Amino acid sequence: MIWLIVGILILLAALGAPLFAVLGAIALIGFYSAGQEGIAVAVEFYRLSDMPALIAIPLFTLAGYILAESKTPQRLVRLTNALVGWMPGGLAIVAVLACTLFTAFTGATGVTIIALGAVLYPALRQAQYGEKFSLGLLTASGSLGLLLVPSMPLILYGVVAQQFQPVSIDALFKAGVLPCLLMVVMLGVYSAWHVRDVARPQRATLGELGAALKDAAWEIPLPFVILIGIYSGKLAASEAAAATALYVLLVTVLIRREIKLGELPRVIRHAMVLVGGILVILGFSLALTNWLIDAEVPEKLFQFLRTHIPESNPFLFLLALNLFLLVFGMLLEGFPAIILLVPLVLPVAVRYGIDPVHLGIIFLANLQLGIFLPPLGINLYIASARFRQPVMTLVRAAVPFFLIMLAATLIITYWPGLSLWLAR
């Protein structure tokens, strides 16, 4: 009977019911069927206050929203264009780099497409880049950066994974650098080859380079401070988040004055609405996770898989895992996918000998792909609204970039050292 009710609730979720309500209902029904009181769900919300790493999510989110409201996107594009815009496919490489950095700081791929799309798409078309290529590049590049510090999805994966394994947020930040660099390089090389016949702009003059550096003087130190602080062990993720939020707030509001004090409450409210939604879903998800553990669902899932995929064959398990994550990445947004799937996947993956940190990178690499794939890839619809193009036009335009990122994801999957070298 309980599985029938759960099935009905999942169907309601597919039809648009709020995810937190569905998760909460399943958790309450599960605990009730096990003879436990519903207070077990409320306890999980209390446990959120005991997670030190969780404070990084609202702080990094606030910093990202403030950056998105300022003129940072334009300065970022100008600087990267002055540095690499003269190279073969230079403007395409500029788009890839700018989208990667901006997504890393905002943690929201849709914000990147909206904020940078307005700047980069006209520039690509003016530089004689094809319409199809430009649309595909920006739609795909919008998801880059989820693997790069201070990516909010990485933090969220770490928070959820810590319920099962001792996973360090700092280790996840380190593990994402080389895989992210691999994707950026592969997309950059393809872009340079694809537009090899387009006339190259002249190298930026020293005056323009100096002006771009001066214009972005306050933004340039930020990623280095975070990276050096975390990788040297001087700053924990939560401390880096606090330093980032304070720095961005001071620079944008008091020094540059691009956001007036009167506008600040609106920006903070928008950022905290997103954070509140994540925390509500996370609280109910942790309750659901405890019920799944009590009901031995991960163990039963492992036993089922072991009958088809031997423990001695992690290669086949990783292939099945990629397909599984890719399908669910198309159906769920990034944050709900992490919260819902990690409790099921992580305990099983560990039994197959997969490192939890490496699994996190595999997880997010697949979500980067699923987020711009039909039928429900959210970036497709954001890009469709931003560029005023039919969704299927964007799907066709993004196919070459999807194949490149898929190849990179397979390399990341079957080469654990790429993720674990810096982390370990």
Secondary structure, 3 states (H helix, E strand, C coil): CHHHHHHHHHHHHHCCCCHHHHHHHHHHHHHHHCCCCCHHHHHHHHHHCCCHHHHHHHHHHHHHHHHHHCCHHHHHHHHHHHHHCCCCCHHHHHHHHHHHHHHHHHCCHHHHHHHHHHHHHHHHHHCCCCHHHHHHHHHHHCCCCCCCCCCHHHHHHHHHHCCCCCCCHHHHHHHCHHHHHHHHHHHHHHHHHHCCCCCCCCCCCHHHHHHHHHHCCCCCHHHHHHHHHHHCCCCCHHHHHHHHHHHHHHHHHHHCCCCCCCCHHHHHHHHHHHHHHHHHHHHHHHHHHHHHHHCCHHHHHHHHHHHHCCCCCHHHHHHHHHHHHHHHHHHCCHHHHHHHHHHHHHHHHHHCCCCHHHHHHHHHHHHHHHCCCCCCCHHHHHHHHHHCCCHHHHHHHHHHHHHHHHHHHHHHHHCHHHHHHHHC
